[in-house]
Amino acid sequence: MKQLILSILVFTLSSLLFACASNSKSELDEKYSFPELKQVNRIFSNRIDGWGAIDKQSLFVSTSPSTSYLIILRRPNNDIRFAHNLAFETRGSSLEAKFDSLKFFNPTDSIEPIPAFIEKIYEVKGREQKKQIRAKILGTSKNTQTQDL
């Protein structure tokens, strides 16, 4: 009898835990949706020559003076705000959405950073698009001066 009660209790608790995990927010906020931009599956990591964080879940990486990419992370990452270096965890020479991740290194931390998986990559053309994207993500007006890479 005790074994039956214990089995029912374990089943109930595991069902509750599974339900809580299933109800987590699986879709990104609307502020990270950019239907007007060209979404790409991958970018070549050897062409990246600079980066800059927008918030805890997004950043720009530049590949040329006129072309950048907006990377949206799967989850917010607190390391991005204080990072001095960026490392890629890839399976090849490109960063691929849904498969690859980034690590943000802070020189004062002695622990290994947690990988931040890439959810989406958008191609960005020019400074004006970058300003508009930054304004949408941060919730500021488009006329506000912003930093560029």
Secondary structure by P-SEA (a helix, b strand, c coil): caaaaaaaaaaaaaaaaaaaaaacccccccccccccbbbbccccccccccccccccccbbbbccccbbbbbbccccccccccccbbbbbcccccccccccbbbbbbccccccccbbbbcbbbbbccaaaaaaaaaaaaccccccccccc
